[in-house]
Amino acid sequence: MRRVFYPSGSVLTGDSIAQAVLEFAEALAKDGRADIIEIPVVLGSGTTGTATLLVSPASQFASVTEESELTGPVDDVLVADLRNRARKVAAHRATTQQQFVDYFAGHDDYE
């Protein structure tokens, strides 16, 4: 399992979920965008709950391995969704950047 830290606390979740959260946060930060996500977490009682996270350019996440006898949550659909959303954000950023390159290439008077 991995503990995902954010400025006001932390949550305990599965390895692949934590990695997908960080990948999505990176993509959003690079594009200057924000989103809200819900992820399964392990509560102090050992049961599974849900955390709702605001992911934005100002978000500062860190993920650290945590030893536990509990099994971390697994949600392959969520992981695939977060990774897909991260790819879409990156593709949007690349398209936008290319539009700027194309615009400036067509305007020789811009310095």
Residue pairs with C-beta under 8 A, 6 or more apart in sequence:
1 12
1 13
1 14
1 15
1 42
1 65
1 66
1 68
1 70
1 71
1 72
2 12
2 13
2 14
2 15
2 17
2 18
2 19
2 63
2 64
2 65
2 66
2 72
3 10
3 11
3 12
3 63
3 64
3 65
3 66
4 10
4 11
4 12
4 13
4 18
4 21
4 22
4 61
4 62
4 63
5 61
5 62
5 63
5 64
6 53
6 59
6 60
6 61
7 59
7 60
11 39
11 41
11 51
11 53
12 41
12 42
12 66
12 68
12 72
13 21
13 39
13 40
13 41
13 42
13 51
13 72
13 73
14 40
14 72
14 73
14 74
14 75
15 72
16 74
16 76
16 79
17 39
17 40
17 72
17 73
17 74
17 75
17 78
17 79
18 63
19 63
19 79
20 78
20 79
20 82
20 83
20 86
21 37
21 39
21 53
21 55
21 61
21 63
21 82
22 61
22 63
23 82
23 83
23 86
24 35
24 37
24 55
24 82
24 83
24 85
24 86
24 89
25 55
25 59
25 61
26 86
27 85
27 86
27 87
27 89
27 90
27 93
28 34
28 35
28 55
28 56
28 57
28 59
28 86
28 89
29 56
29 57
29 59
30 89
30 90
30 93
31 89
31 90
31 92
31 93
32 57
33 56
33 57
33 89
34 54
34 55
34 56
34 57
35 54
35 55
35 56
35 85
36 52
36 53
36 54
36 55
37 52
37 53
37 55
37 82
38 50
38 51
38 52
38 53
39 50
39 51
39 53
39 73
39 75
39 78
40 48
40 49
40 50
40 51
40 73
40 75
40 78
41 48
41 49
41 50
41 51
41 73
42 48
42 49
42 68
42 70
42 72
42 73
43 49
46 70
48 73
53 59
55 61
104 110
